[in-house]
Amino acid sequence: MGAASLIVLTIAAIAFSGIAILIARLVTRATTNPQKGEAIECGIPTQGPSWIQFNVGYYLFALIFLIFDVELVFLYPWAVVVKQVGWLALVEVVIFFFILFLGFLYAHKKGALKWM
């Protein structure tokens, strides 16, 4: 499993997505409905201007959630091989948690976790 596997996987991903887009274009008919270009949120038509400024706290909260969500993606492979690797795996995950904890403390200090 080296570079050849990665190249084959990339080509397969491009081929499958390209085929799916091609089939969708062939099967569906194109309509030019003016309602398609309207901004809509949860089925409710917009009232007033659509370009309003949101509080940056929402974005910070979402980024912090994303960071801790990606952390779980890295923890699953670690949990699978932890018995095979031994103490080295434990030391590495402790360092990983320490770095994430420092990021959490920084976000807490900056007030990114306060909800309005």
Secondary structure by P-SEA (a helix, b strand, c coil): ccaaaaaaaaaaaaaaaaaaaaaaaacbbbbbcccccccccccccccccccccccaaaaaaaaaaaaaaaaaaaaaaaaaccccccaaaaaaaaaaaaaaaaaaaaaaaacccccc
